[in-house]
Amino acid sequence: MYLWSLLGSDIVAGPTAHGVCSDAASAMRMGEPRVKDGSVFLCIVEEVRLRISVGGLETTYQGTGRYFIGRRTRSGGVYWEAMTRTVDPDEVYRITGLPLWIARELADRG
């Protein structure tokens, strides 16, 4: 699975649009028109795996460390740069928001 995000000129403000696709090519096609016309600055496509959260059995996405950044070229196209990052094992196996009964049990064990 691939998550895509479109970032405007103020990248601190967060994405102007985002979504999920089943393959990288589809995710790239979703962002290309707005990158080409200059209405957004970047399109980021990140490869993810679907996970189930232990705390509430919600589904979440876990990055694999592989992603693509799309930027507008001078000729009006989009250049895609493939990148990787190291995924911290603590990030992969992190449990957020422990249920209260687990937190109490862990506190009792000291």
Salt bridges, closest charged atoms under 4 A:
GLU46 OE2 - ARG85 NH2 3.42
GLU47 OE2 - ARG66 NH1 3.40
GLU81 OE1 - ARG71 NH1 3.25
GLU91 OE2 - ARG85 NH2 3.52
GLU105 OE2 - ARG109 NH2 2.56
